[in-house]
Amino acid sequence: MEFLRNTNNRAFQKIRIQLVHELISTGLIRGDYLSIDSCPLPARVKENNVKTNVKDRFNKEHICKGDPDARLGVMFTFSKSKKEINYFWGYRNHVVIDAKGELPVWKITKPTNVQDSVMFIPIFDLMQKDFHFNAHVVMLMPSMIAPLSLTTLSIR
């Protein structure tokens, strides 16, 4: 864990971009069918431990002492026919995947209060700057479609 903390994140991002370029050159990633989704990433803070007593645990204005960048979010889980809603403090990994190759192309982590629909255009702009994909289809989760206008869904 010390290695990750002591290494500049830009170095990892440069390596990731080089790897994706290599996968593009070999044809494993084409970028014509892309999918975007996000997943919760709970922070290691006492606010996420239900066995601890924390004042204002679910107050979205609260700042966690253990991780001041973490924000309050919601996580949905489905088991059998039951839907469960859990609140947590943390982040969301927003990931773009080459749907044909089933390989990740772009990832960005933001506090969990940053909505998927807000990240859609910035992620694709950043990704296009590096990879210049000619996407024919972009698959979205239903939660992302409603807040976007039809004009923003056209691929540039």
URJO-V780585 format. One record per residue. N is the residue number from 0. OMEGA is omega in radians with two decimals (999 if undefined). Layout:
n=N omega=OMEGA
n=N omega=OMEGA
This chain:
n=0 omega=3.12
n=1 omega=3.13
n=2 omega=-3.14
n=3 omega=-3.13
n=4 omega=-3.05
n=5 omega=-3.14
n=6 omega=3.14
n=7 omega=-3.11
n=8 omega=3.14
n=9 omega=3.10
n=10 omega=3.11
n=11 omega=-3.14
n=12 omega=3.11
n=13 omega=3.10
n=14 omega=3.13
n=15 omega=-3.13
n=16 omega=3.10
n=17 omega=3.12
n=18 omega=3.12
n=19 omega=3.08
n=20 omega=3.11
n=21 omega=3.12
n=22 omega=3.07
n=23 omega=-3.11
n=24 omega=3.11
n=25 omega=3.12
n=26 omega=3.12
n=27 omega=3.03
n=28 omega=3.14
n=29 omega=3.11
n=30 omega=3.12
n=31 omega=3.04
n=32 omega=-3.08
n=33 omega=3.10
n=34 omega=3.12
n=35 omega=3.13
n=36 omega=3.07
n=37 omega=3.11
n=38 omega=-3.13
n=39 omega=3.10
n=40 omega=-3.11
n=41 omega=3.10
n=42 omega=3.09
n=43 omega=-3.13
n=44 omega=-3.10
n=45 omega=3.11
n=46 omega=3.11
n=47 omega=3.12
n=48 omega=-3.07
n=49 omega=3.14
n=50 omega=3.11
n=51 omega=3.11
n=52 omega=-3.11
n=53 omega=3.09
n=54 omega=3.11
n=55 omega=-3.12
n=56 omega=-3.07
n=57 omega=3.06
n=58 omega=-3.06
n=59 omega=3.09
n=60 omega=-3.13
n=61 omega=3.05
n=62 omega=3.13
n=63 omega=3.10
n=64 omega=-3.09
n=65 omega=3.14
n=66 omega=-3.04
n=67 omega=3.12
n=68 omega=-3.13
n=69 omega=3.12
n=70 omega=-3.12
n=71 omega=3.12
n=72 omega=-3.13
n=73 omega=-3.14
n=74 omega=3.11
n=75 omega=3.04
n=76 omega=-3.12
n=77 omega=3.04
n=78 omega=-3.06
n=79 omega=3.14
n=80 omega=-3.07
n=81 omega=3.08
n=82 omega=-3.13
n=83 omega=3.13
n=84 omega=3.12
n=85 omega=3.05
n=86 omega=-3.14
n=87 omega=3.05
n=88 omega=3.12
n=89 omega=-2.97
n=90 omega=2.99
n=91 omega=3.00
n=92 omega=3.08
n=93 omega=-2.99
n=94 omega=2.99
n=95 omega=-3.08
n=96 omega=2.96
n=97 omega=-2.99
n=98 omega=3.13
n=99 omega=-3.12
n=100 omega=-3.11
n=101 omega=3.14
n=102 omega=3.12
n=103 omega=-3.13
n=104 omega=-3.09
n=105 omega=3.09
n=106 omega=3.04
n=107 omega=-3.13
n=108 omega=-3.14
n=109 omega=3.03
n=110 omega=-2.99
n=111 omega=3.11
n=112 omega=3.06
n=113 omega=-3.04
n=114 omega=3.09
n=115 omega=-3.07
n=116 omega=3.10
n=117 omega=-3.08
n=118 omega=-3.01
n=119 omega=-3.08
n=120 omega=3.13
n=121 omega=3.13
n=122 omega=-3.11
n=123 omega=3.06
n=124 omega=3.12
n=125 omega=-3.11
n=126 omega=-3.13
n=127 omega=3.12
n=128 omega=-3.11
n=129 omega=-2.95
n=130 omega=3.09
n=131 omega=3.12
n=132 omega=3.01
n=133 omega=-3.04
n=134 omega=3.06
n=135 omega=-3.10
n=136 omega=3.01
n=137 omega=-3.13
n=138 omega=-3.10
n=139 omega=2.98
n=140 omega=-3.11
n=141 omega=-3.12
n=142 omega=-3.11
n=143 omega=-3.00
n=144 omega=-3.05
n=145 omega=-3.11
n=146 omega=-3.10
n=147 omega=3.06
n=148 omega=-3.13
n=149 omega=3.13
n=150 omega=3.13
n=151 omega=-3.13
n=152 omega=3.13
n=153 omega=-3.09
n=154 omega=-3.07
n=155 omega=999
